[in-house]
Amino acid sequence: MENRHYATLAVHAGLPDDPHGAIGVPIYATAAFGFASLDEGAERFRTGQGYTYSRIHNPTVAALEERLRALEGADRAIAFASGQAATAAALLALLRAGDELVAGRGLFGQTLGLFHQVFAPLGIRVHLVPPEREAVAAALSARTRAIFVETLANPALELPDFEGLAEVAEAHRVPLVVDNTFGAVGAVVRPLELGAHVVVESLTKWASGHGTVLGGAVLVRRADLWRDVPALREAGAGGRASGDDSGEEAYAARVRQLGLSLLGMTLSPYHAHTLFYGLETLWLRIERASRTAAELAVYLRTLPGVRAVRYPGLPDDPAHGRARRYMRTFGTMLTVDVEGGLEGARAVLRRCPLKMAANLGDARTIVVHPWTTTHSRLPEEERLRAGVTPGLLRFSVGLEDPDDLKAALYGCFTAAGGR
């Protein structure tokens, strides 16, 4: 069978040939892997090929990496213990003291925390700008080592100018790194096809579908500019020069060495197994939840106390034009800005039967108040610049019947009118 479509790849990609004829992927619950001889052990450590220790490589995790690679259209994939770990490893593999990163504004709160609390003390400067060609180009300098944006800004739902940013990145010979968490492992958006060089994402979200495990990934595509990346001119693991590899291979090896071998941000094979099989139903879940989200976005505008609704599928949404070009579906995320600010949001949530949690991409619909949770540690000015207002609610739409969700939303918004 020719595996060309996403739904087919999600079921077939990454399945290894099993010596016993098993048609599933086993869990390799082992810390270490034995060698048949001294020479075999030496060769594995010299080349990095083959399995040595599960902190660095594991066959179950490798099967997940191959499935992710196929779904995102990447040349290399490295799985991590969380999306935050993947972001840190992908960027730290490119940045050193004195280097600069240009990043889109309106990012996930913990990504901004990484920039402020980890990168800044290391001497890495981050410039936050609108994710547009002109703004990003103006912020670049001779010390810029990467451009970083989100597929959809979390939670503002701004969609970047992928084509323009890719042109800027190529012209200045710096990689474009995209957090594709809201792109749902390529089911909603495939940034590598739009010119990105690296994708990072949280697999905690849509991949498993049930919010039961953590996971993350870095995915890399082949590009000429990798040979111009300063960090890849340095010696790699064991003194082996990264330049000995092709560009994307050298970068992927550096990410694996830094994130897994040295920092130990390793994905458990048990979690990898759950994520591997969760991906098989991802397309079905995304299709269903996206249809429901589109229906709810229209319905929410009719409810009392709603100041504004953001959803890329709404024809008058600021991101709609780009969404039609870049997105396979309009996704499952939407936001509501409630009248009355913080107190208005509190009144709605007090009566809301939906689960309140700082997660998304679950089978159930989840709501969160970013001002007091995911972005609460940021200064007020930075929250507002990120599109986070005191009255903003972020909804991750799940698999419930749309009519039941409408009834729940009607109840909490109409009841909140009396506060």
KEBASE-407472 format. One record per residue (C-alpha): residue number from 0; residue in three letters; x, y, z. Coordinates in Angstrom, 3 decimals, always signed. Example, Ala and Ser with C-alpha at 12.3 -4.5 7.8 and 13.67 -1.06 7.14 Angstrom:
! KEBASE-407472
<r 0, "ALA", <+12.300, -4.500, +7.800>>
<r 1, "SER", <+13.670, -1.060, +7.140>>
! end
This chain:
! KEBASE-407472
<r 0, "MET", <+0.000, +0.000, +0.000>>
<r 1, "GLU", <+1.281, +3.462, -0.901>>
<r 2, "ASN", <+1.162, +5.552, +2.264>>
<r 3, "ARG", <+0.547, +9.085, +1.054>>
<r 4, "HIS", <-2.317, +10.380, +3.166>>
<r 5, "TYR", <-2.121, +11.456, +6.786>>
<r 6, "ALA", <-4.679, +8.951, +8.067>>
<r 7, "THR", <-2.806, +6.087, +6.377>>
<r 8, "LEU", <+0.598, +7.211, +7.651>>
<r 9, "ALA", <-0.796, +7.511, +11.177>>
<r 10, "VAL", <-1.657, +3.806, +11.137>>
<r 11, "HIS", <+1.283, +2.335, +9.204>>
<r 12, "ALA", <+4.357, +4.560, +9.687>>
<r 13, "GLY", <+6.926, +3.400, +12.219>>
<r 14, "LEU", <+5.826, -0.237, +12.424>>
<r 15, "PRO", <+9.070, -2.265, +12.509>>
<r 16, "ASP", <+9.578, -5.734, +11.079>>
<r 17, "ASP", <+9.249, -8.074, +14.045>>
<r 18, "PRO", <+11.208, -11.365, +14.084>>
<r 19, "HIS", <+8.198, -13.088, +15.677>>
<r 20, "GLY", <+5.642, -11.673, +13.257>>
<r 21, "ALA", <+4.023, -9.330, +15.759>>
<r 22, "ILE", <+2.045, -6.574, +14.040>>
<r 23, "GLY", <+2.339, -4.195, +16.990>>
<r 24, "VAL", <+5.204, -2.319, +18.636>>
<r 25, "PRO", <+6.514, -3.851, +21.879>>
<r 26, "ILE", <+7.619, -1.875, +24.919>>
<r 27, "TYR", <+11.369, -2.278, +25.355>>
<r 28, "ALA", <+11.551, -1.942, +29.131>>
<r 29, "THR", <+15.312, -1.927, +29.507>>
<r 30, "ALA", <+17.825, +0.636, +30.693>>
<r 31, "ALA", <+20.765, -0.731, +28.704>>
<r 32, "PHE", <+21.540, -2.855, +25.640>>
<r 33, "GLY", <+24.239, -5.519, +25.519>>
<r 34, "PHE", <+27.117, -5.857, +23.054>>
<r 35, "ALA", <+28.259, -9.086, +21.429>>
<r 36, "SER", <+31.892, -8.007, +21.653>>
<r 37, "LEU", <+34.227, -5.222, +22.725>>
<r 38, "ASP", <+34.475, -4.088, +19.113>>
<r 39, "GLU", <+30.707, -3.908, +18.680>>
<r 40, "GLY", <+30.367, -1.752, +21.799>>
<r 41, "ALA", <+33.165, +0.525, +20.656>>
<r 42, "GLU", <+31.580, +0.893, +17.218>>
<r 43, "ARG", <+28.180, +1.827, +18.636>>
<r 44, "PHE", <+29.689, +4.502, +20.852>>
<r 45, "ARG", <+31.915, +5.798, +18.053>>
<r 46, "THR", <+29.190, +6.141, +15.436>>
<r 47, "GLY", <+26.102, +6.676, +17.555>>
<r 48, "GLN", <+24.413, +3.902, +15.553>>
<r 49, "GLY", <+22.638, +1.088, +17.351>>
<r 50, "TYR", <+21.338, +0.982, +20.897>>
<r 51, "THR", <+23.482, +1.503, +23.983>>
<r 52, "TYR", <+21.403, +3.118, +26.725>>
<r 53, "SER", <+17.729, +4.094, +26.875>>
<r 54, "ARG", <+18.466, +7.629, +27.962>>
<r 55, "ILE", <+19.681, +8.200, +24.389>>
<r 56, "HIS", <+17.982, +5.566, +22.177>>
<r 57, "ASN", <+15.255, +2.982, +22.675>>
<r 58, "PRO", <+13.470, +0.885, +20.011>>
<r 59, "THR", <+9.978, +1.786, +21.255>>
<r 60, "VAL", <+10.840, +5.472, +21.217>>
<r 61, "ALA", <+12.466, +5.043, +17.797>>
<r 62, "ALA", <+9.198, +3.659, +16.395>>
<r 63, "LEU", <+7.396, +6.752, +17.683>>
<r 64, "GLU", <+10.073, +8.994, +16.161>>
<r 65, "GLU", <+9.634, +7.354, +12.769>>
<r 66, "ARG", <+5.851, +7.805, +12.908>>
<r 67, "LEU", <+6.255, +11.467, +13.893>>
<r 68, "ARG", <+8.787, +12.003, +11.110>>
<r 69, "ALA", <+6.325, +10.697, +8.534>>
<r 70, "LEU", <+3.370, +12.690, +9.849>>
<r 71, "GLU", <+5.251, +16.002, +9.919>>
<r 72, "GLY", <+7.157, +15.404, +6.664>>
<r 73, "ALA", <+10.545, +15.647, +8.403>>
<r 74, "ASP", <+13.945, +14.118, +7.690>>
<r 75, "ARG", <+14.884, +13.604, +11.358>>
<r 76, "ALA", <+12.885, +13.236, +14.584>>
<r 77, "ILE", <+13.926, +13.172, +18.244>>
<r 78, "ALA", <+11.381, +12.452, +20.983>>
<r 79, "PHE", <+11.536, +14.086, +24.414>>
<r 80, "ALA", <+9.911, +13.814, +27.814>>
<r 81, "SER", <+7.797, +16.939, +27.223>>
<r 82, "GLY", <+7.195, +19.732, +24.765>>
<r 83, "GLN", <+9.059, +22.126, +27.036>>
<r 84, "ALA", <+12.089, +19.826, +26.949>>
<r 85, "ALA", <+11.908, +19.690, +23.151>>
<r 86, "THR", <+11.800, +23.488, +22.853>>
<r 87, "ALA", <+14.728, +23.931, +25.226>>
<r 88, "ALA", <+16.881, +21.327, +23.461>>
<r 89, "ALA", <+16.092, +22.588, +19.955>>
<r 90, "LEU", <+17.031, +26.177, +20.796>>
<r 91, "LEU", <+19.972, +25.511, +23.117>>
<r 92, "ALA", <+21.525, +23.438, +20.332>>
<r 93, "LEU", <+21.690, +26.675, +18.308>>
<r 94, "LEU", <+22.396, +29.350, +20.920>>
<r 95, "ARG", <+25.369, +30.368, +23.062>>
<r 96, "ALA", <+26.195, +33.282, +25.349>>
<r 97, "GLY", <+26.099, +36.483, +23.336>>
<r 98, "ASP", <+23.752, +35.047, +20.701>>
<r 99, "GLU", <+20.302, +36.412, +19.896>>
<r 100, "LEU", <+16.923, +34.852, +19.152>>
<r 101, "VAL", <+14.084, +36.649, +17.364>>
<r 102, "ALA", <+10.735, +35.266, +18.526>>
<r 103, "GLY", <+7.112, +36.008, +17.781>>
<r 104, "ARG", <+5.173, +37.743, +20.517>>
<r 105, "GLY", <+2.201, +36.078, +22.151>>
<r 106, "LEU", <+3.928, +32.811, +22.981>>
<r 107, "PHE", <+3.017, +30.129, +25.508>>
<r 108, "GLY", <+3.697, +31.416, +29.014>>
<r 109, "GLN", <+6.267, +28.753, +29.888>>
<r 110, "THR", <+8.159, +29.417, +26.652>>
<r 111, "LEU", <+8.434, +33.059, +27.678>>
<r 112, "GLY", <+9.504, +31.852, +31.117>>
<r 113, "LEU", <+12.253, +29.780, +29.488>>
<r 114, "PHE", <+13.493, +32.890, +27.690>>
<r 115, "HIS", <+13.445, +35.071, +30.815>>
<r 116, "GLN", <+14.604, +32.634, +33.487>>
<r 117, "VAL", <+16.996, +30.357, +31.581>>
<r 118, "PHE", <+18.178, +32.064, +28.416>>
<r 119, "ALA", <+18.706, +35.537, +29.893>>
<r 120, "PRO", <+21.056, +34.325, +32.692>>
<r 121, "LEU", <+23.002, +32.394, +30.051>>
<r 122, "GLY", <+23.609, +35.614, +28.137>>
<r 123, "ILE", <+21.151, +34.833, +25.326>>
<r 124, "ARG", <+19.067, +37.817, +24.256>>
<r 125, "VAL", <+15.517, +37.321, +22.959>>
<r 126, "HIS", <+13.678, +39.922, +20.857>>
<r 127, "LEU", <+9.868, +39.553, +20.903>>
<r 128, "VAL", <+8.216, +40.988, +17.792>>
<r 129, "PRO", <+5.045, +40.468, +15.725>>
<r 130, "PRO", <+5.408, +37.259, +13.657>>
<r 131, "GLU", <+5.514, +39.200, +10.386>>
<r 132, "ARG", <+8.199, +39.413, +7.712>>
<r 133, "GLU", <+9.058, +43.106, +8.187>>
<r 134, "ALA", <+9.133, +43.022, +11.996>>
<r 135, "VAL", <+11.277, +39.894, +12.139>>
<r 136, "ALA", <+13.683, +41.116, +9.455>>
<r 137, "ALA", <+14.134, +44.421, +11.285>>
<r 138, "ALA", <+15.016, +42.619, +14.525>>
<r 139, "LEU", <+17.741, +40.420, +13.013>>
<r 140, "SER", <+21.398, +41.133, +13.708>>
<r 141, "ALA", <+24.763, +39.533, +13.066>>
<r 142, "ARG", <+24.304, +37.640, +16.353>>
<r 143, "THR", <+20.871, +36.190, +15.488>>
<r 144, "ARG", <+21.005, +32.401, +15.470>>
<r 145, "ALA", <+17.326, +31.460, +14.999>>
<r 146, "ILE", <+13.778, +32.706, +14.443>>
<r 147, "PHE", <+11.091, +31.175, +16.673>>
<r 148, "VAL", <+7.305, +31.367, +16.260>>
<r 149, "GLU", <+4.225, +29.326, +17.123>>
<r 150, "THR", <+1.870, +27.877, +14.520>>
<r 151, "LEU", <-0.965, +29.630, +16.313>>
<r 152, "ALA", <+0.031, +31.984, +19.096>>
<r 153, "ASN", <-1.024, +30.552, +22.454>>
<r 154, "PRO", <-3.582, +31.799, +23.361>>
<r 155, "ALA", <-4.038, +34.799, +21.027>>
<r 156, "LEU", <-4.452, +32.533, +17.947>>
<r 157, "GLU", <-2.395, +34.810, +15.701>>
<r 158, "LEU", <-1.151, +32.983, +12.606>>
<r 159, "PRO", <+2.361, +33.924, +11.412>>
<r 160, "ASP", <+3.424, +34.800, +7.887>>
<r 161, "PHE", <+5.105, +31.444, +7.259>>
<r 162, "GLU", <+6.138, +32.134, +3.681>>
<r 163, "GLY", <+7.557, +35.559, +4.505>>
<r 164, "LEU", <+9.397, +34.288, +7.580>>
<r 165, "ALA", <+10.856, +31.373, +5.614>>
<r 166, "GLU", <+12.205, +33.799, +3.003>>
<r 167, "VAL", <+13.765, +35.980, +5.715>>
<r 168, "ALA", <+15.315, +32.920, +7.377>>
<r 169, "GLU", <+16.833, +31.662, +4.131>>
<r 170, "ALA", <+18.132, +35.107, +3.171>>
<r 171, "HIS", <+19.875, +35.557, +6.543>>
<r 172, "ARG", <+20.931, +31.879, +6.826>>
<r 173, "VAL", <+19.268, +31.280, +10.190>>
<r 174, "PRO", <+16.862, +28.391, +10.869>>
<r 175, "LEU", <+13.153, +29.042, +11.330>>
<r 176, "VAL", <+11.937, +27.061, +14.364>>
<r 177, "VAL", <+8.172, +26.602, +14.763>>
<r 178, "ASP", <+6.305, +25.356, +17.823>>
<r 179, "ASN", <+3.627, +23.268, +16.118>>
<r 180, "THR", <+1.763, +22.161, +19.224>>
<r 181, "PHE", <-1.449, +23.790, +17.956>>
<r 182, "GLY", <-0.742, +22.182, +14.570>>
<r 183, "ALA", <-1.492, +18.788, +16.152>>
<r 184, "VAL", <+1.448, +16.756, +14.806>>
<r 185, "GLY", <+0.805, +17.947, +11.265>>
<r 186, "ALA", <-2.914, +17.135, +11.230>>
<r 187, "VAL", <-3.782, +20.851, +11.264>>
<r 188, "VAL", <-0.583, +22.501, +9.951>>
<r 189, "ARG", <+2.707, +21.119, +8.577>>
<r 190, "PRO", <+5.199, +23.986, +9.030>>
<r 191, "LEU", <+8.082, +22.095, +7.407>>
<r 192, "GLU", <+6.146, +22.181, +4.132>>
<r 193, "LEU", <+5.749, +25.955, +4.560>>
<r 194, "GLY", <+9.477, +26.630, +4.878>>
<r 195, "ALA", <+10.272, +25.961, +8.536>>
<r 196, "HIS", <+13.554, +24.170, +9.228>>
<r 197, "VAL", <+12.700, +22.812, +12.686>>
<r 198, "VAL", <+9.426, +21.911, +14.371>>
<r 199, "VAL", <+9.052, +21.457, +18.113>>
<r 200, "GLU", <+5.838, +20.282, +19.694>>
<r 201, "SER", <+4.179, +18.952, +22.777>>
<r 202, "LEU", <+2.875, +15.426, +22.269>>
<r 203, "THR", <+1.082, +15.691, +25.604>>
<r 204, "LYS", <-1.767, +17.337, +23.746>>
<r 205, "TRP", <-3.432, +15.701, +20.740>>
<r 206, "ALA", <-1.037, +12.780, +20.220>>
<r 207, "SER", <-2.364, +10.492, +22.957>>
<r 208, "GLY", <-5.826, +12.046, +22.854>>
<r 209, "HIS", <-6.616, +11.479, +26.497>>
<r 210, "GLY", <-4.243, +13.686, +28.470>>
<r 211, "THR", <-2.650, +10.671, +30.150>>
<r 212, "VAL", <+1.067, +11.050, +29.341>>
<r 213, "LEU", <+3.669, +13.727, +28.660>>
<r 214, "GLY", <+5.842, +13.888, +25.567>>
<r 215, "GLY", <+7.523, +16.199, +23.088>>
<r 216, "ALA", <+9.456, +16.106, +19.835>>
<r 217, "VAL", <+11.948, +17.960, +17.659>>
<r 218, "LEU", <+11.613, +17.425, +13.900>>
<r 219, "VAL", <+14.134, +18.621, +11.336>>
<r 220, "ARG", <+14.129, +18.946, +7.565>>
<r 221, "ARG", <+17.053, +18.936, +5.163>>
<r 222, "ALA", <+18.230, +22.405, +4.048>>
<r 223, "ASP", <+21.414, +23.974, +2.696>>
<r 224, "LEU", <+21.580, +26.582, +5.456>>
<r 225, "TRP", <+22.505, +24.013, +8.115>>
<r 226, "ARG", <+26.098, +24.163, +6.910>>
<r 227, "ASP", <+26.159, +27.878, +7.784>>
<r 228, "VAL", <+24.940, +27.438, +11.385>>
<r 229, "PRO", <+27.804, +28.406, +13.754>>
<r 230, "ALA", <+26.894, +25.870, +16.449>>
<r 231, "LEU", <+27.308, +23.002, +13.996>>
<r 232, "ARG", <+30.919, +23.904, +13.262>>
<r 233, "GLU", <+31.868, +22.894, +16.804>>
<r 234, "ALA", <+32.906, +19.393, +17.840>>
<r 235, "GLY", <+30.092, +16.971, +18.500>>
<r 236, "ALA", <+29.804, +14.031, +20.835>>
<r 237, "GLY", <+33.021, +12.216, +21.587>>
<r 238, "GLY", <+35.045, +14.819, +19.707>>
<r 239, "ARG", <+33.428, +13.848, +16.399>>
<r 240, "ALA", <+33.028, +17.029, +14.359>>
<r 241, "SER", <+29.409, +17.789, +13.551>>
<r 242, "GLY", <+30.578, +18.908, +10.124>>
<r 243, "ASP", <+31.249, +15.252, +9.300>>
<r 244, "ASP", <+27.495, +14.795, +8.989>>
<r 245, "SER", <+25.032, +16.318, +6.557>>
<r 246, "GLY", <+23.634, +19.546, +7.951>>
<r 247, "GLU", <+20.304, +18.389, +9.354>>
<r 248, "GLU", <+21.918, +15.176, +10.609>>
<r 249, "ALA", <+24.518, +17.181, +12.519>>
<r 250, "TYR", <+21.845, +19.363, +14.088>>
<r 251, "ALA", <+19.656, +16.381, +15.002>>
<r 252, "ALA", <+22.667, +14.628, +16.552>>
<r 253, "ARG", <+23.460, +17.755, +18.561>>
<r 254, "VAL", <+19.863, +18.002, +19.804>>
<r 255, "ARG", <+19.908, +14.340, +20.848>>
<r 256, "GLN", <+23.279, +14.637, +22.575>>
<r 257, "LEU", <+22.406, +17.828, +24.430>>
<r 258, "GLY", <+18.810, +17.051, +25.339>>
<r 259, "LEU", <+19.019, +13.318, +26.013>>
<r 260, "SER", <+22.615, +12.274, +26.670>>
<r 261, "LEU", <+23.662, +15.348, +28.683>>
<r 262, "LEU", <+20.439, +16.802, +30.128>>
<r 263, "GLY", <+18.504, +13.540, +30.377>>
<r 264, "MET", <+15.140, +14.863, +29.115>>
<r 265, "THR", <+14.259, +11.343, +27.978>>
<r 266, "LEU", <+10.844, +10.011, +26.992>>
<r 267, "SER", <+9.847, +6.795, +28.748>>
<r 268, "PRO", <+9.221, +3.837, +26.410>>
<r 269, "TYR", <+5.894, +3.335, +28.215>>
<r 270, "HIS", <+4.823, +6.866, +27.296>>
<r 271, "ALA", <+6.198, +6.433, +23.779>>
<r 272, "HIS", <+4.029, +3.337, +23.353>>
<r 273, "THR", <+0.894, +5.224, +24.431>>
<r 274, "LEU", <+1.699, +8.118, +22.105>>
<r 275, "PHE", <+2.489, +5.797, +19.186>>
<r 276, "TYR", <-0.974, +4.258, +19.292>>
<r 277, "GLY", <-2.738, +7.501, +20.139>>
<r 278, "LEU", <-1.522, +8.910, +16.834>>
<r 279, "GLU", <-3.498, +6.261, +14.933>>
<r 280, "THR", <-6.808, +7.977, +15.746>>
<r 281, "LEU", <-5.531, +11.560, +15.707>>
<r 282, "TRP", <-6.948, +12.453, +12.290>>
<r 283, "LEU", <-10.424, +11.206, +13.230>>
<r 284, "ARG", <-10.362, +13.156, +16.485>>
<r 285, "ILE", <-9.119, +16.349, +14.846>>
<r 286, "GLU", <-11.766, +16.192, +12.113>>
<r 287, "ARG", <-14.573, +15.720, +14.636>>
<r 288, "ALA", <-13.377, +18.297, +17.165>>
<r 289, "SER", <-12.636, +20.869, +14.439>>
<r 290, "ARG", <-16.199, +20.650, +13.124>>
<r 291, "THR", <-17.518, +21.118, +16.634>>
<r 292, "ALA", <-15.179, +24.050, +17.307>>
<r 293, "ALA", <-16.374, +25.810, +14.154>>
<r 294, "GLU", <-19.982, +25.347, +15.248>>
<r 295, "LEU", <-19.288, +26.594, +18.774>>
<r 296, "ALA", <-17.392, +29.659, +17.543>>
<r 297, "VAL", <-20.502, +30.844, +15.705>>
<r 298, "TYR", <-22.789, +29.955, +18.612>>
<r 299, "LEU", <-20.703, +31.706, +21.261>>
<r 300, "ARG", <-21.141, +35.021, +19.471>>
<r 301, "THR", <-24.866, +34.834, +20.216>>
<r 302, "LEU", <-24.446, +34.504, +23.988>>
<r 303, "PRO", <-24.700, +37.379, +26.476>>
<r 304, "GLY", <-21.495, +38.705, +27.998>>
<r 305, "VAL", <-19.294, +37.713, +25.044>>
<r 306, "ARG", <-17.131, +40.602, +23.888>>
<r 307, "ALA", <-15.229, +38.744, +21.159>>
<r 308, "VAL", <-14.575, +35.240, +19.808>>
<r 309, "ARG", <-11.351, +34.227, +18.032>>
<r 310, "TYR", <-11.334, +31.168, +15.801>>
<r 311, "PRO", <-9.373, +30.905, +12.529>>
<r 312, "GLY", <-12.376, +29.405, +10.759>>
<r 313, "LEU", <-14.572, +32.471, +11.231>>
<r 314, "PRO", <-14.616, +34.393, +7.926>>
<r 315, "ASP", <-14.018, +37.725, +9.687>>
<r 316, "ASP", <-11.272, +36.459, +11.992>>
<r 317, "PRO", <-7.968, +38.330, +11.456>>
<r 318, "ALA", <-6.188, +35.008, +10.845>>
<r 319, "HIS", <-8.759, +33.584, +8.423>>
<r 320, "GLY", <-6.968, +34.492, +5.188>>
<r 321, "ARG", <-3.752, +32.788, +6.224>>
<r 322, "ALA", <-5.660, +29.932, +7.809>>
<r 323, "ARG", <-7.218, +29.102, +4.446>>
<r 324, "ARG", <-3.724, +28.882, +2.925>>
<r 325, "TYR", <-1.874, +27.106, +5.707>>
<r 326, "MET", <-4.325, +24.957, +7.699>>
<r 327, "ARG", <-5.778, +21.568, +6.758>>
<r 328, "THR", <-8.646, +22.184, +9.180>>
<r 329, "PHE", <-9.260, +25.280, +11.269>>
<r 330, "GLY", <-8.366, +23.391, +14.427>>
<r 331, "THR", <-9.958, +22.794, +17.790>>
<r 332, "MET", <-8.829, +25.900, +19.691>>
<r 333, "LEU", <-10.901, +29.038, +20.231>>
<r 334, "THR", <-10.914, +31.930, +22.674>>
<r 335, "VAL", <-13.652, +34.078, +24.176>>
<r 336, "ASP", <-13.093, +37.530, +25.638>>
<r 337, "VAL", <-15.714, +37.995, +28.341>>
<r 338, "GLU", <-17.262, +41.336, +29.231>>
<r 339, "GLY", <-16.379, +42.490, +32.728>>
<r 340, "GLY", <-12.749, +41.369, +32.586>>
<r 341, "LEU", <-11.525, +39.193, +35.429>>
<r 342, "GLU", <-14.817, +39.267, +37.346>>
<r 343, "GLY", <-16.761, +38.456, +34.204>>
<r 344, "ALA", <-14.516, +35.457, +33.528>>
<r 345, "ARG", <-14.825, +34.343, +37.149>>
<r 346, "ALA", <-18.612, +34.496, +36.942>>
<r 347, "VAL", <-18.668, +32.369, +33.775>>
<r 348, "LEU", <-16.288, +29.763, +35.161>>
<r 349, "ARG", <-18.130, +29.575, +38.471>>
<r 350, "ARG", <-21.090, +28.126, +36.605>>
<r 351, "CYS", <-19.197, +26.245, +33.917>>
<r 352, "PRO", <-19.581, +22.428, +33.983>>
<r 353, "LEU", <-16.608, +21.952, +31.640>>
<r 354, "LYS", <-13.266, +20.808, +32.991>>
<r 355, "MET", <-10.932, +23.658, +33.950>>
<r 356, "ALA", <-7.303, +22.649, +33.405>>
<r 357, "ALA", <-4.056, +23.978, +31.941>>
<r 358, "ASN", <-3.990, +21.465, +29.111>>
<r 359, "LEU", <-5.455, +21.059, +25.638>>
<r 360, "GLY", <-5.911, +18.501, +22.888>>
<r 361, "ASP", <-7.862, +16.175, +25.177>>
<r 362, "ALA", <-10.863, +14.013, +24.292>>
<r 363, "ARG", <-12.951, +16.241, +26.560>>
<r 364, "THR", <-13.460, +19.987, +26.163>>
<r 365, "ILE", <-11.214, +21.968, +28.498>>
<r 366, "VAL", <-11.331, +25.642, +29.437>>
<r 367, "VAL", <-8.621, +27.711, +31.110>>
<r 368, "HIS", <-8.186, +31.338, +32.202>>
<r 369, "PRO", <-4.672, +32.231, +30.940>>
<r 370, "TRP", <-4.426, +35.515, +32.910>>
<r 371, "THR", <-4.380, +33.638, +36.226>>
<r 372, "THR", <-2.742, +30.371, +35.093>>
<r 373, "THR", <-0.503, +29.799, +32.068>>
<r 374, "HIS", <+0.616, +33.449, +31.780>>
<r 375, "SER", <+0.207, +34.514, +35.410>>
<r 376, "ARG", <+3.935, +34.854, +36.140>>
<r 377, "LEU", <+4.505, +37.339, +33.344>>
<r 378, "PRO", <+4.341, +41.100, +33.931>>
<r 379, "GLU", <+0.948, +42.589, +33.113>>
<r 380, "GLU", <+2.327, +44.532, +30.152>>
<r 381, "GLU", <+3.796, +41.378, +28.634>>
<r 382, "ARG", <+0.541, +39.482, +29.111>>
<r 383, "LEU", <-1.366, +42.179, +27.275>>
<r 384, "ARG", <+1.194, +42.217, +24.453>>
<r 385, "ALA", <+0.691, +38.458, +24.157>>
<r 386, "GLY", <-3.040, +38.995, +23.651>>
<r 387, "VAL", <-3.892, +37.748, +27.145>>
<r 388, "THR", <-6.549, +39.936, +28.759>>
<r 389, "PRO", <-8.182, +39.512, +32.197>>
<r 390, "GLY", <-11.413, +38.381, +30.534>>
<r 391, "LEU", <-9.917, +35.877, +28.080>>
<r 392, "LEU", <-10.962, +32.218, +28.211>>
<r 393, "ARG", <-9.225, +29.570, +26.095>>
<r 394, "PHE", <-11.252, +26.559, +24.984>>
<r 395, "SER", <-9.808, +23.289, +23.684>>
<r 396, "VAL", <-12.781, +21.600, +22.057>>
<r 397, "GLY", <-13.162, +17.870, +22.527>>
<r 398, "LEU", <-15.313, +15.025, +21.256>>
<r 399, "GLU", <-18.596, +15.703, +23.049>>
<r 400, "ASP", <-21.806, +16.190, +21.096>>
<r 401, "PRO", <-22.013, +19.830, +19.936>>
<r 402, "ASP", <-25.558, +20.236, +21.266>>
<r 403, "ASP", <-24.482, +19.210, +24.762>>
<r 404, "LEU", <-21.606, +21.688, +24.652>>
<r 405, "LYS", <-23.927, +24.454, +23.485>>
<r 406, "ALA", <-26.279, +23.739, +26.356>>
<r 407, "ALA", <-23.404, +23.856, +28.834>>
<r 408, "LEU", <-22.094, +27.143, +27.443>>
<r 409, "TYR", <-25.562, +28.675, +27.345>>
<r 410, "GLY", <-26.038, +27.846, +30.994>>
<r 411, "CYS", <-22.764, +29.318, +32.235>>
<r 412, "PHE", <-22.884, +32.505, +30.131>>
<r 413, "THR", <-26.536, +33.328, +30.772>>
<r 414, "ALA", <-26.251, +32.577, +34.487>>
<r 415, "ALA", <-23.118, +34.729, +34.690>>
<r 416, "GLY", <-25.153, +37.728, +33.568>>
<r 417, "GLY", <-26.387, +38.096, +37.124>>
<r 418, "ARG", <-22.866, +37.521, +38.494>>
! end
